[in-house]
C-alpha cells in the first residue's frame, strides 16, 4: 500500500508538470511586422499625374489623396495582402492588389481611365470677331472658346459659315479639334453668319449661338478689267498700284468687257454662260448677278463687246446681228432702233455722254471689213464717220464732252481672215472739226494698241498693248491724249474700263 501511494503522488506531480508546461506554451505572444505602400496614379491615356485622387485600402488603413505629382504613401501598415481602391471625379474607379512585406516599401503604379460623359458639352463662348463686328478684313481667323476649359474633355467642333445671300447654312469644317478656322476671299460689304457646335460624340452635341460680322466696304476703285490669269476670263477691279486686286467674278464662263454704270453702283459685263454672249449686271462687290438680255449679243466676229450703258444708267444699247436694240436695265422694253447697211452686222456701240448720239462699228463677214457710223440716240440719221480703210478699224468710243471719237486702226493695212493686226494705232477724230490725233506715235514696234477708252477727266486714255504675234500676254497701259507718258498699269489684263 505504501508503494502504491508513492506511485500515485509521483504521477500527480508529473501530470501537473506537464499541464504547467502546456499552459506556458499556449500563452506565448507572436511578434507583429510592418511595411509601407508607395503609389503613383496616372491618366491611362496621357500618362499625366492625377492630383487629389482618393486612396482607400481593404483591410482599411488610412484614407489619403494624391499630391500634385499623383503620388501617395501609406506607412507603417501590417504585412499582408491589401486591395487599393482609387477614385477621382471624371474617371472610372480602379482597384489593385498588393502585398506588404516586412520592412519593405511596396510600389504600385495605378492607371485611371476616363469615365464616359453622359452630359452634352456647353455652348462655345467668346467669338472672335465679336458678334455683330463691322469693318472686318476679307481674310481672317474665326476663333472661340469652349464653355468649360477641361483638358479631360475630348471636344471637337462643327463650324457652319454662310453669307446673307445664302439660303442655307454651309458646313465649313467638321470634327475640328482646334478652336480656330481660317476664312478668305470674303466679299466686301457682306454680312456673314457663323455657328460653332460642340461635340463629345455623335449624340452629345450642343448647338452654338449664331454669330455675325460684316466685312469692310469695298474701296471705290475706278479701274475694271478682265483677265484669264486664273485659267478662265474673270472680272477684276483695282487701283493702279495693284496692291489690292479684287476678283469680282468666279464662274466657269467667259466673263469680260466690264462697263461701270454711270452712277458707279453696278457693273455690266458680257458672258457666254448660255453658250452665246448676253449682257449681265452685278453689284460693285460682284454679288447679285442678273441676266439682262434674252436676245444675245451676236453677229459677224462679235465676241460680246457690242453693248453700252445709256448716260442715265437706265438702259443699254446693244447689237444683235444687223439689228441695234435698246433695252431697260431690268430686261424690259426691248426696242429695235436701227438696222445695219446691207451685208453688215453691228459689232460695237457706245452711247454719247450727252445722250444725243450713238457710235457704232459695223462689220462684214470678213473681220477686216469694218467701218464706223454715227447716229442719233433714236437710231435715225446713221452717217458714215470712218470709212472701210485697209486694215481693221474697231473700238469706237466718245470723248468726255462727246465732241470726238477714239478708235483704233491697223495702219499697216494688213488684212487677215484670222483678225491678226500688225500695227494698230489709237486715233482721236473730231466729230465736227478736223481734229485727228495719232496717240500711238511712241508705241513699241511689233505691237498693237487696242480697245482704248478715255479717263474720267478726259486727259488720258487707257488701252491694251500686246505683241502682234499674239504669243504674249496682253497688258493694260495709260497714255496722255497726245500719245506721250505711256505707263503700264496692269499685267496680263484686257478690256479696260476707267470711270
C-alpha positions as CSV (number, residue, x, y, z in Angstrom):
1,X,0.0,0.0,0.0
2,X,2.9,2.4,0.8
3,X,4.3,1.7,-2.6
4,X,1.0,2.5,-4.3
5,X,0.6,5.8,-2.6
6,X,4.1,6.9,-3.5
7,X,3.4,6.0,-7.1
8,X,0.2,8.0,-7.1
9,X,1.9,11.0,-5.8
10,X,4.6,10.8,-8.4
11,X,2.0,10.5,-11.2
12,X,0.2,13.6,-9.9
13,X,3.4,15.6,-9.8
14,X,4.3,14.6,-13.4
15,X,0.8,15.4,-14.6
16,X,0.8,18.8,-13.0
17,X,4.2,19.5,-14.5
18,X,3.0,18.6,-17.9
19,X,-0.1,20.8,-17.5
20,X,2.2,23.7,-16.5
21,X,4.4,23.3,-19.4
22,X,1.4,23.2,-21.8
23,X,-0.2,26.3,-20.4
24,X,3.1,28.2,-20.7
25,X,3.3,27.2,-24.4
26,X,-0.3,28.5,-25.1
27,X,0.3,31.9,-23.7
28,X,3.4,32.8,-26.0
29,X,2.9,36.3,-27.9
30,X,3.9,36.2,-31.6
31,X,5.7,39.4,-32.9
32,X,3.9,41.9,-35.5
33,X,5.8,43.1,-38.6
34,X,5.2,46.3,-40.7
35,X,5.8,47.7,-44.2
36,X,4.7,50.6,-46.5
37,X,3.0,51.2,-49.8
38,X,4.2,53.9,-52.2
39,X,1.9,54.6,-55.1
40,X,1.6,56.7,-58.3
41,X,-1.7,57.5,-60.1
42,X,-1.6,58.4,-63.8
43,X,-4.1,59.1,-66.6
44,X,-4.3,56.0,-68.7
45,X,-4.4,57.9,-71.9
46,X,-1.9,60.7,-71.4
47,X,0.3,59.3,-68.6
48,X,-0.1,62.6,-66.8
49,X,-0.2,62.5,-63.0
50,X,-3.7,62.8,-61.4
51,X,-3.9,65.1,-58.3
52,X,-6.4,64.7,-55.5
53,X,-7.3,61.1,-56.3
54,X,-8.8,59.4,-53.2
55,X,-6.9,56.3,-51.9
56,X,-8.5,53.7,-49.7
57,X,-7.5,50.1,-48.7
58,X,-9.0,46.9,-47.7
59,X,-8.3,45.9,-45.0
60,X,-8.7,49.5,-44.0
61,X,-5.7,51.6,-43.2
62,X,-5.9,55.4,-43.7
63,X,-7.7,57.4,-46.4
64,X,-5.4,59.8,-48.3
65,X,-5.3,61.7,-51.6
66,X,-2.6,62.0,-54.2
67,X,-0.3,65.1,-54.3
68,X,0.3,67.3,-57.4
69,X,2.6,64.7,-58.8
70,X,0.0,61.9,-58.5
71,X,1.9,60.3,-55.6
72,X,0.7,58.8,-52.3
73,X,2.4,57.0,-49.4
74,X,0.8,54.7,-46.7
75,X,3.3,54.0,-44.0
76,X,3.6,51.5,-41.1
77,X,0.9,49.0,-42.0
78,X,0.9,45.4,-41.1
79,X,2.4,43.0,-43.6
80,X,-0.1,41.1,-45.7
81,X,-2.3,41.4,-48.8
82,X,-4.3,44.6,-49.5
83,X,-6.6,45.9,-52.1
84,X,-6.1,49.6,-53.0
85,X,-9.0,51.5,-54.5
86,X,-8.6,54.8,-56.3
87,X,-11.4,57.2,-57.2
88,X,-11.4,60.6,-59.0
89,X,-14.3,62.6,-60.5
90,X,-14.4,62.0,-64.3
91,X,-12.6,58.7,-64.1
92,X,-13.6,55.1,-63.6
93,X,-12.8,53.6,-60.1
94,X,-9.7,51.3,-60.1
95,X,-8.8,48.6,-57.6
96,X,-5.4,46.7,-57.5
97,X,-4.0,44.2,-55.1
98,X,-0.6,44.5,-53.4
99,X,1.4,42.5,-50.9
100,X,3.0,44.4,-48.0
101,X,6.3,42.8,-46.8
102,X,8.3,43.3,-43.7
103,X,10.3,46.5,-43.6
104,X,9.8,47.0,-47.3
105,X,8.1,49.7,-49.4
106,X,5.7,48.1,-51.9
107,X,5.4,50.3,-55.1
108,X,2.2,50.5,-57.1
109,X,1.5,52.4,-60.3
110,X,-2.2,52.8,-61.0
111,X,-3.7,54.0,-64.3
112,X,-7.2,55.5,-64.3
113,X,-9.4,55.6,-67.4
114,X,-11.7,58.5,-68.1
115,X,-15.3,57.8,-67.3
116,X,-17.7,58.2,-70.3
117,X,-19.5,61.6,-70.3
118,X,-23.3,61.4,-70.4
119,X,-23.9,65.2,-70.4
120,X,-23.6,67.3,-73.7
121,X,-21.0,70.0,-73.6
122,X,-21.8,73.6,-73.1
123,X,-22.1,76.3,-75.8
124,X,-18.8,77.8,-77.0
125,X,-18.1,81.4,-75.9
126,X,-16.0,84.5,-76.7
127,X,-16.3,84.6,-80.5
128,X,-13.6,86.5,-82.5
129,X,-14.6,88.5,-84.4
130,X,-17.1,89.6,-81.7
131,X,-20.7,89.2,-82.5
132,X,-22.0,92.0,-84.8
133,X,-18.5,93.2,-85.5
134,X,-18.1,95.5,-88.6
135,X,-15.3,96.6,-90.9
136,X,-13.7,93.2,-90.9
137,X,-11.0,92.1,-93.4
138,X,-11.7,89.8,-96.3
139,X,-9.3,87.2,-94.8
140,X,-9.4,86.4,-91.1
141,X,-9.4,83.7,-88.4
142,X,-12.6,82.7,-86.7
143,X,-11.9,81.6,-83.1
144,X,-13.9,80.7,-79.9
145,X,-13.5,79.1,-76.5
146,X,-15.2,76.0,-75.0
147,X,-17.7,76.8,-72.3
148,X,-15.5,74.8,-69.8
149,X,-11.8,74.6,-70.2
150,X,-11.3,70.9,-69.3
151,X,-8.4,69.0,-70.8
152,X,-10.2,65.8,-69.9
153,X,-13.0,66.5,-72.4
154,X,-12.1,65.4,-75.9
155,X,-14.2,68.1,-77.7
156,X,-14.5,68.6,-81.4
157,X,-16.3,71.3,-83.3
158,X,-18.5,71.6,-86.4
159,X,-18.3,75.1,-87.9
160,X,-21.0,76.5,-90.2
161,X,-20.4,79.6,-92.3
162,X,-22.6,81.4,-94.8
163,X,-23.3,84.9,-96.1
164,X,-26.5,87.0,-96.1
165,X,-27.3,85.9,-99.7
166,X,-27.2,82.1,-98.9
167,X,-30.5,80.4,-98.1
168,X,-29.0,77.6,-96.0
169,X,-26.1,77.0,-93.6
170,X,-22.9,75.7,-95.2
171,X,-20.7,73.3,-93.2
172,X,-17.3,74.8,-93.3
173,X,-15.4,72.1,-91.4
174,X,-16.4,69.2,-89.2
175,X,-14.8,67.3,-86.2
176,X,-12.3,70.1,-85.8
177,X,-10.1,69.6,-82.7
178,X,-8.8,73.2,-82.8
179,X,-10.7,76.4,-81.8
180,X,-9.6,78.4,-84.8
181,X,-10.5,78.2,-88.5
182,X,-9.3,80.4,-91.4
183,X,-11.6,82.0,-94.0
184,X,-10.6,84.1,-97.0
185,X,-11.8,85.6,-100.3
186,X,-14.7,87.2,-98.4
187,X,-16.9,89.7,-100.3
188,X,-16.6,93.4,-99.4
189,X,-19.6,94.9,-97.6
190,X,-21.1,91.5,-96.9
191,X,-22.7,90.2,-93.7
192,X,-21.6,86.7,-92.7
193,X,-23.1,84.3,-90.2
194,X,-21.2,81.6,-88.3
195,X,-22.1,78.9,-85.8
196,X,-19.9,76.5,-83.8
197,X,-21.4,73.3,-82.5
198,X,-19.6,71.4,-79.7
199,X,-19.3,67.6,-79.8
200,X,-18.3,64.9,-77.4
201,X,-19.7,62.2,-79.6
202,X,-22.2,61.8,-82.4
203,X,-25.0,62.1,-79.9
204,X,-23.6,64.5,-77.3
205,X,-23.8,67.7,-79.4
206,X,-24.5,71.3,-78.3
207,X,-25.5,73.9,-81.0
208,X,-23.8,77.2,-80.5
209,X,-25.3,80.6,-80.9
210,X,-25.3,82.1,-84.5
211,X,-22.9,85.0,-84.6
212,X,-22.5,87.6,-87.3
213,X,-20.0,90.1,-88.7
214,X,-19.8,92.4,-91.7
215,X,-16.7,93.0,-93.9
216,X,-15.5,96.4,-94.7
217,X,-16.9,98.3,-97.6
218,X,-15.3,97.9,-101.0
219,X,-12.7,100.5,-102.0
220,X,-14.1,102.9,-104.6
221,X,-11.6,101.8,-107.3
222,X,-12.4,103.2,-110.8
223,X,-10.5,100.6,-112.8
224,X,-12.0,97.4,-114.1
225,X,-10.6,94.8,-116.5
226,X,-10.9,91.2,-117.4
227,X,-8.1,88.6,-117.3
228,X,-7.7,84.8,-117.8
229,X,-4.8,84.6,-115.4
230,X,-6.7,82.1,-113.4
231,X,-7.4,79.9,-116.5
232,X,-10.7,81.5,-117.3
233,X,-11.7,85.1,-118.1
234,X,-13.0,86.8,-114.9
235,X,-13.5,90.4,-114.0
236,X,-11.3,92.3,-111.6
237,X,-11.0,95.8,-110.1
238,X,-8.0,97.5,-108.6
239,X,-6.1,100.7,-108.1
240,X,-3.1,101.5,-110.4
241,X,-0.7,100.2,-107.8
242,X,-2.3,96.7,-108.0
243,X,-1.7,96.4,-104.2
244,X,-5.3,95.2,-103.7
245,X,-6.6,93.4,-106.8
246,X,-10.2,92.3,-106.2
247,X,-11.6,89.4,-108.2
248,X,-15.3,90.1,-108.8
249,X,-16.4,87.0,-110.7
250,X,-15.6,83.4,-110.2
251,X,-17.7,81.4,-112.6
252,X,-17.0,78.7,-115.2
253,X,-17.8,81.0,-118.1
254,X,-16.0,83.8,-120.0
255,X,-17.0,86.9,-118.1
256,X,-15.4,90.1,-119.6
257,X,-15.9,93.6,-121.2
258,X,-16.8,95.2,-117.8
259,X,-18.6,98.5,-118.0
260,X,-19.3,100.6,-114.9
261,X,-22.8,102.2,-114.6
262,X,-22.5,106.0,-114.8
263,X,-23.6,106.4,-111.2
264,X,-21.0,103.7,-110.2
265,X,-23.5,101.4,-108.4
266,X,-23.4,98.4,-110.8
267,X,-21.1,96.7,-113.3
268,X,-22.3,95.4,-116.7
269,X,-20.4,92.7,-118.5
270,X,-20.8,90.1,-121.2
271,X,-20.8,86.4,-120.5
272,X,-21.2,83.2,-122.6
273,X,-22.9,81.4,-119.7
274,X,-25.7,80.2,-122.0
275,X,-23.4,79.4,-125.0
276,X,-24.0,82.9,-126.5
277,X,-22.9,86.3,-125.2
278,X,-25.5,88.1,-123.1
279,X,-25.5,91.3,-121.0
280,X,-25.3,90.7,-117.3
281,X,-25.1,93.1,-114.4
282,X,-23.8,92.7,-110.8
283,X,-23.2,94.8,-107.7
284,X,-19.8,96.5,-107.3
285,X,-18.8,93.7,-105.0
286,X,-19.6,91.0,-107.6
287,X,-22.9,89.9,-106.0
288,X,-26.4,89.7,-107.4
289,X,-25.5,88.7,-110.9
290,X,-28.5,89.3,-113.2
291,X,-29.0,88.5,-116.9
292,X,-30.5,91.4,-118.8
293,X,-30.9,90.2,-122.4
294,X,-33.0,87.4,-124.0
295,X,-31.6,88.1,-127.5
296,X,-27.9,87.6,-127.3
297,X,-25.1,90.0,-128.3
298,X,-24.3,88.3,-131.6
299,X,-23.2,88.9,-135.2
300,X,-20.2,88.7,-137.5
301,X,-17.0,88.5,-135.5
302,X,-18.8,89.6,-132.3
303,X,-17.2,88.5,-129.1
304,X,-19.6,90.1,-126.6
305,X,-18.3,93.6,-126.9
306,X,-21.3,95.2,-128.5
307,X,-23.1,97.0,-125.7
308,X,-23.1,100.2,-123.7
309,X,-24.9,101.9,-120.8
310,X,-27.1,104.9,-121.5
311,X,-25.9,108.1,-119.8
312,X,-28.6,107.9,-117.1
313,X,-27.8,104.2,-116.5
314,X,-31.4,103.1,-117.1
315,X,-30.9,101.4,-120.5
316,X,-28.4,99.6,-122.7
317,X,-27.8,99.8,-126.4
318,X,-26.5,96.6,-127.9
319,X,-26.0,94.7,-131.1
320,X,-27.8,91.6,-132.4
321,X,-26.6,90.7,-135.9
322,X,-27.8,93.5,-138.2
323,X,-30.1,95.0,-135.6
324,X,-29.4,97.6,-132.9
325,X,-31.6,97.5,-129.8
326,X,-32.2,99.3,-126.6
327,X,-33.3,97.5,-123.5
328,X,-34.1,98.6,-119.9
329,X,-31.6,97.7,-117.2
330,X,-34.1,95.2,-115.8
331,X,-34.5,93.4,-119.2
332,X,-37.8,95.0,-120.1
333,X,-38.8,97.1,-123.2
334,X,-36.6,95.6,-125.9
335,X,-36.7,98.2,-128.7
336,X,-35.2,98.0,-132.2
337,X,-33.7,101.4,-133.1
338,X,-31.6,100.7,-136.2
339,X,-30.7,98.2,-138.9
340,X,-27.2,97.9,-140.3
341,X,-26.4,98.5,-144.0
342,X,-26.9,95.5,-146.3
343,X,-24.5,92.7,-145.8
344,X,-23.2,94.1,-142.5
345,X,-23.7,93.5,-138.8
346,X,-23.4,95.8,-135.8
347,X,-20.5,94.8,-133.6
348,X,-19.6,97.5,-131.1
349,X,-21.5,100.5,-129.9
350,X,-21.4,103.3,-127.3
351,X,-23.9,106.0,-126.2
352,X,-22.5,109.5,-126.0
353,X,-22.2,111.1,-122.6
354,X,-24.7,113.8,-123.6
355,X,-27.2,111.1,-124.6
356,X,-27.9,112.5,-128.0
357,X,-25.8,110.2,-130.2
358,X,-24.6,106.6,-130.6
359,X,-21.5,105.5,-132.3
360,X,-21.4,102.0,-133.9
361,X,-18.9,99.7,-135.6
362,X,-20.3,97.7,-138.5
363,X,-18.5,94.7,-140.0
364,X,-19.0,92.3,-142.9
365,X,-18.3,88.6,-142.9
366,X,-14.6,89.3,-143.1
367,X,-13.2,90.7,-139.9
368,X,-11.2,93.5,-141.6
369,X,-14.3,94.7,-143.4
370,X,-15.1,97.4,-140.8
371,X,-16.3,101.0,-140.6
372,X,-17.7,103.4,-138.0
373,X,-21.1,105.2,-138.1
374,X,-22.7,107.9,-136.0
375,X,-26.5,108.1,-135.5
376,X,-29.0,109.9,-133.3
377,X,-29.9,108.2,-130.0
378,X,-33.2,107.0,-131.5
379,X,-31.3,105.3,-134.4
380,X,-32.1,107.9,-137.1
381,X,-29.7,109.7,-139.3
382,X,-27.0,107.0,-139.5
383,X,-23.9,108.6,-141.0
384,X,-20.6,107.1,-142.0
385,X,-17.8,108.5,-139.8
386,X,-14.7,106.3,-140.5
387,X,-14.6,104.6,-143.9
388,X,-13.8,101.0,-144.6
389,X,-10.0,101.6,-144.5
390,X,-7.4,98.9,-145.4
391,X,-6.7,97.1,-142.2
392,X,-9.0,96.6,-139.2
393,X,-10.9,99.6,-137.7
394,X,-12.5,99.0,-134.3
395,X,-13.3,100.1,-130.7
396,X,-15.0,103.5,-131.2
397,X,-15.9,105.4,-128.0
398,X,-16.8,109.0,-127.2
399,X,-14.7,111.7,-125.5
400,X,-15.9,113.0,-122.2
401,X,-17.7,116.0,-123.9
402,X,-18.9,113.9,-126.8
403,X,-17.1,116.1,-129.4
404,X,-14.7,113.4,-130.7
405,X,-14.4,109.7,-131.2
406,X,-11.5,107.5,-130.1
407,X,-10.8,104.4,-132.1
408,X,-8.1,102.1,-133.4
409,X,-6.8,101.3,-137.0
410,X,-4.2,98.9,-138.2
411,X,-2.2,101.4,-140.2
412,X,-0.2,98.5,-141.8
413,X,-3.2,97.8,-144.0
414,X,-2.7,94.1,-143.3
415,X,-5.9,92.1,-143.8
416,X,-6.1,88.6,-142.5
417,X,-9.1,86.3,-142.1
418,X,-7.9,85.4,-138.6
419,X,-8.1,89.1,-137.5
420,X,-4.4,89.4,-136.9
421,X,-3.2,93.1,-136.8
422,X,0.4,94.2,-137.3
423,X,0.4,97.9,-136.3
424,X,-2.8,99.0,-134.7
425,X,-2.7,102.7,-133.6
426,X,-5.1,104.7,-131.5
427,X,-6.7,107.8,-133.0
428,X,-8.9,110.7,-131.9
429,X,-11.1,112.2,-134.6
430,X,-13.3,115.3,-134.0
431,X,-17.0,115.0,-134.9
432,X,-17.5,118.5,-136.2
433,X,-13.9,119.7,-136.7
434,X,-10.8,118.4,-138.5
435,X,-9.1,117.1,-135.3
436,X,-7.2,114.0,-136.0
437,X,-4.5,112.8,-133.5
438,X,-2.4,109.7,-133.6
439,X,-1.9,108.6,-129.9
440,X,0.4,105.7,-130.8
441,X,3.4,107.6,-132.1
442,X,5.5,106.2,-129.3
443,X,4.2,102.7,-129.4
444,X,6.9,100.0,-129.5
445,X,7.4,98.4,-132.9
446,X,5.8,95.0,-133.4
447,X,2.9,95.7,-131.0
448,X,-0.7,96.8,-131.3
449,X,-2.6,99.4,-129.2
450,X,-6.2,98.1,-128.8
451,X,-9.6,98.8,-127.1
452,X,-8.8,102.4,-125.8
453,X,-11.2,104.4,-123.6
454,X,-11.0,107.9,-122.1
455,X,-10.2,108.6,-118.5
456,X,-12.9,110.2,-116.4
457,X,-11.3,113.6,-116.7
458,X,-10.6,113.2,-120.5
459,X,-6.9,113.9,-120.1
460,X,-5.7,110.3,-120.6
461,X,-6.7,107.1,-122.3
462,X,-6.5,103.6,-121.0
463,X,-5.8,100.8,-123.6
464,X,-4.3,97.4,-124.3
465,X,-0.9,96.7,-125.7
466,X,0.2,93.4,-127.0
467,X,2.7,91.9,-129.4
468,X,1.4,91.5,-132.9
469,X,2.2,87.7,-133.0
470,X,-0.4,87.2,-130.3
471,X,2.0,84.9,-128.4
472,X,2.5,87.1,-125.3
473,X,0.1,88.3,-122.6
474,X,-1.9,91.5,-123.2
475,X,-1.2,94.3,-120.8
476,X,-3.1,97.5,-119.9
477,X,-1.4,100.9,-120.3
478,X,-2.3,104.6,-119.8
479,X,-1.1,107.5,-122.0
480,X,-2.0,111.2,-122.3
481,X,-4.1,112.4,-125.1
482,X,-1.1,113.3,-127.3
483,X,0.3,109.8,-127.0
484,X,3.2,110.6,-124.6
485,X,3.8,109.4,-121.0
486,X,2.9,105.8,-121.7
487,X,2.8,103.7,-118.5
488,X,1.9,100.1,-117.9
489,X,-0.6,99.7,-115.1
490,X,-1.9,96.1,-115.3
491,X,-0.2,92.9,-116.5
492,X,-2.0,90.1,-118.2
493,X,-5.2,92.1,-118.5
494,X,-7.7,93.1,-121.2
495,X,-10.9,95.1,-121.9
496,X,-10.1,98.0,-119.6
497,X,-12.7,100.4,-118.1
498,X,-11.8,103.6,-116.3
499,X,-14.6,105.7,-114.9
